[in-house]
């Protein structure tokens, strides 16, 4: 069974889907971090060197196993050649 099929099957359960949706923003952030690093053509080790930290810290950040500060997220983005900004939500 592929990961995609497994995900679809899991999300067909309303309880699983509700929990998954609660984590949507976290998953989106992790995906954005990985996209920045991939587009920059960097390894975790290269990002770690640029941030003057350990590869294990980058791994934890990209897996969502940490609660990073804004400063850490900005340093990660800069290490990958990106600018991190916040923009207002369009409500209504």
BALOBA-1460 file (C-alpha; in Angstrom, 3 decimals):
// residues 92
<rec num="1" residu="x" x="0.000" y="0.000" z="0.000"/>
<rec num="2" residu="x" x="1.402" y="3.404" z="-0.946"/>
<rec num="3" residu="x" x="1.724" y="6.260" z="1.518"/>
<rec num="4" residu="x" x="-0.907" y="8.193" z="-0.433"/>
<rec num="5" residu="x" x="-3.385" y="5.308" z="-0.155"/>
<rec num="6" residu="x" x="-2.608" y="4.863" z="3.533"/>
<rec num="7" residu="x" x="-3.224" y="8.567" z="4.134"/>
<rec num="8" residu="x" x="-6.533" y="8.489" z="2.255"/>
<rec num="9" residu="x" x="-7.638" y="5.451" z="4.208"/>
<rec num="10" residu="x" x="-6.669" y="7.005" z="7.539"/>
<rec num="11" residu="x" x="-8.397" y="10.294" z="6.711"/>
<rec num="12" residu="x" x="-11.635" y="8.469" z="5.933"/>
<rec num="13" residu="x" x="-11.931" y="8.027" z="9.717"/>
<rec num="14" residu="x" x="-13.611" y="11.236" z="11.032"/>
<rec num="15" residu="x" x="-11.614" y="11.212" z="14.285"/>
<rec num="16" residu="x" x="-8.295" y="10.859" z="12.466"/>
<rec num="17" residu="x" x="-9.300" y="13.560" z="9.990"/>
<rec num="18" residu="x" x="-10.198" y="15.977" z="12.801"/>
<rec num="19" residu="x" x="-6.813" y="15.467" z="14.494"/>
<rec num="20" residu="x" x="-5.015" y="15.792" z="11.160"/>
<rec num="21" residu="x" x="-6.768" y="19.076" z="10.445"/>
<rec num="22" residu="x" x="-5.711" y="20.427" z="13.848"/>
<rec num="23" residu="x" x="-2.087" y="19.903" z="12.742"/>
<rec num="24" residu="x" x="-2.543" y="21.426" z="9.276"/>
<rec num="25" residu="x" x="-0.597" y="24.620" z="10.037"/>
<rec num="26" residu="x" x="2.295" y="22.643" z="11.527"/>
<rec num="27" residu="x" x="2.432" y="20.338" z="8.503"/>
<rec num="28" residu="x" x="2.338" y="23.374" z="6.206"/>
<rec num="29" residu="x" x="5.279" y="24.969" z="8.022"/>
<rec num="30" residu="x" x="7.327" y="21.764" z="7.882"/>
<rec num="31" residu="x" x="6.575" y="21.411" z="4.180"/>
<rec num="32" residu="x" x="7.673" y="25.014" z="3.592"/>
<rec num="33" residu="x" x="10.951" y="24.425" z="5.440"/>
<rec num="34" residu="x" x="11.685" y="21.342" z="3.351"/>
<rec num="35" residu="x" x="10.763" y="23.190" z="0.164"/>
<rec num="36" residu="x" x="13.140" y="26.054" z="0.989"/>
<rec num="37" residu="x" x="16.034" y="23.683" z="1.635"/>
<rec num="38" residu="x" x="15.301" y="21.591" z="-1.458"/>
<rec num="39" residu="x" x="15.042" y="24.652" z="-3.696"/>
<rec num="40" residu="x" x="18.337" y="25.897" z="-2.284"/>
<rec num="41" residu="x" x="19.914" y="22.525" z="-3.103"/>
<rec num="42" residu="x" x="21.231" y="22.142" z="0.433"/>
<rec num="43" residu="x" x="21.598" y="19.179" z="2.751"/>
<rec num="44" residu="x" x="20.635" y="19.325" z="6.411"/>
<rec num="45" residu="x" x="24.316" y="19.380" z="7.252"/>
<rec num="46" residu="x" x="24.951" y="22.379" z="4.984"/>
<rec num="47" residu="x" x="22.049" y="24.295" z="6.536"/>
<rec num="48" residu="x" x="23.352" y="23.412" z="10.000"/>
<rec num="49" residu="x" x="26.807" y="24.780" z="9.144"/>
<rec num="50" residu="x" x="25.291" y="28.006" z="7.854"/>
<rec num="51" residu="x" x="23.236" y="28.326" z="11.047"/>
<rec num="52" residu="x" x="26.193" y="27.328" z="13.250"/>
<rec num="53" residu="x" x="24.284" y="24.439" z="14.780"/>
<rec num="54" residu="x" x="24.179" y="20.651" z="14.606"/>
<rec num="55" residu="x" x="22.566" y="18.584" z="11.846"/>
<rec num="56" residu="x" x="20.427" y="16.856" z="14.484"/>
<rec num="57" residu="x" x="18.829" y="20.225" z="15.310"/>
<rec num="58" residu="x" x="17.888" y="20.712" z="11.655"/>
<rec num="59" residu="x" x="16.484" y="17.202" z="11.515"/>
<rec num="60" residu="x" x="14.314" y="17.811" z="14.594"/>
<rec num="61" residu="x" x="13.126" y="21.124" z="13.150"/>
<rec num="62" residu="x" x="12.161" y="19.532" z="9.829"/>
<rec num="63" residu="x" x="10.387" y="16.635" z="11.535"/>
<rec num="64" residu="x" x="8.340" y="18.922" z="13.745"/>
<rec num="65" residu="x" x="9.976" y="17.581" z="16.898"/>
<rec num="66" residu="x" x="10.715" y="21.009" z="18.293"/>
<rec num="67" residu="x" x="9.013" y="24.278" z="19.056"/>
<rec num="68" residu="x" x="11.262" y="26.729" z="17.191"/>
<rec num="69" residu="x" x="11.553" y="30.392" z="18.024"/>
<rec num="70" residu="x" x="10.915" y="33.045" z="15.390"/>
<rec num="71" residu="x" x="14.678" y="33.712" z="15.431"/>
<rec num="72" residu="x" x="15.415" y="30.065" z="14.575"/>
<rec num="73" residu="x" x="12.925" y="30.088" z="11.697"/>
<rec num="74" residu="x" x="14.417" y="33.311" z="10.311"/>
<rec num="75" residu="x" x="17.960" y="31.881" z="10.568"/>
<rec num="76" residu="x" x="16.834" y="28.709" z="8.772"/>
<rec num="77" residu="x" x="15.200" y="30.730" z="5.987"/>
<rec num="78" residu="x" x="18.289" y="32.926" z="5.578"/>
<rec num="79" residu="x" x="20.549" y="29.864" z="5.516"/>
<rec num="80" residu="x" x="18.455" y="28.598" z="2.583"/>
<rec num="81" residu="x" x="18.505" y="31.984" z="0.839"/>
<rec num="82" residu="x" x="14.938" y="32.981" z="1.707"/>
<rec num="83" residu="x" x="13.292" y="35.796" z="3.615"/>
<rec num="84" residu="x" x="10.676" y="34.878" z="6.203"/>
<rec num="85" residu="x" x="7.761" y="37.242" z="6.615"/>
<rec num="86" residu="x" x="4.302" y="37.306" z="8.102"/>
<rec num="87" residu="x" x="1.327" y="38.648" z="6.234"/>
<rec num="88" residu="x" x="-2.167" y="39.428" z="7.439"/>
<rec num="89" residu="x" x="-4.960" y="36.957" z="6.896"/>
<rec num="90" residu="x" x="-7.689" y="37.864" z="4.473"/>
<rec num="91" residu="x" x="-10.770" y="37.382" z="6.592"/>
<rec num="92" residu="x" x="-14.284" y="37.197" z="5.254"/>
